[in-house]
Amino acid sequence: MLKKAFVIIIALCALGSLGGVFLAGLNIYTRSTTPHEAAPATSEAPATTLQTK
């Protein structure tokens, strides 16, 4: 009985590890296929800053 429980625990750990590898690969694939956002347009008016003396 103890040997069977040990085998089941090892199998669950192996499946969990494979699931983690799958999710990591899916993340890399999603990042590589998602188009990048365009840079925001800059305003033509110069930015002013407040300076205190």
C-alpha positions in Angstrom: 0.0 0.0 0.0 2.8 2.4 0.9 4.6 1.6 -2.4 1.4 2.3 -4.4 1.0 5.7 -2.6 4.6 6.6 -3.3 4.2 5.8 -7.0 1.0 7.9 -7.1 2.8 10.9 -5.5 5.7 10.6 -8.0 3.3 10.4 -10.9 1.5 13.5 -9.7 4.8 15.4 -9.3 5.8 14.4 -12.8 2.5 15.5 -14.3 2.7 18.8 -12.5 6.2 19.3 -13.8 5.1 18.6 -17.3 2.2 21.1 -16.8 4.7 23.8 -15.7 6.8 23.2 -18.8 3.7 23.4 -21.0 2.6 26.7 -19.4 6.1 28.2 -19.8 6.2 27.2 -23.5 2.8 28.6 -24.0 3.9 31.9 -22.4 6.9 32.1 -24.7 4.8 31.4 -27.7 2.2 34.0 -26.8 4.8 36.6 -26.2 6.5 35.9 -29.6 3.2 36.0 -31.5 1.5 39.0 -29.8 2.1 42.3 -31.8 3.9 45.0 -29.9 2.0 48.2 -29.1 3.0 51.3 -31.0 4.8 54.1 -29.1 2.4 56.8 -27.9 2.3 59.9 -30.1 4.2 62.9 -28.6 2.5 66.2 -28.3 3.7 69.1 -30.4 3.6 71.6 -27.4 6.8 71.5 -25.4 6.5 70.2 -21.9 6.8 72.8 -19.1 8.1 72.0 -15.7 7.6 73.9 -12.5 10.8 75.1 -10.8 10.9 76.4 -7.3 13.6 78.7 -6.0 
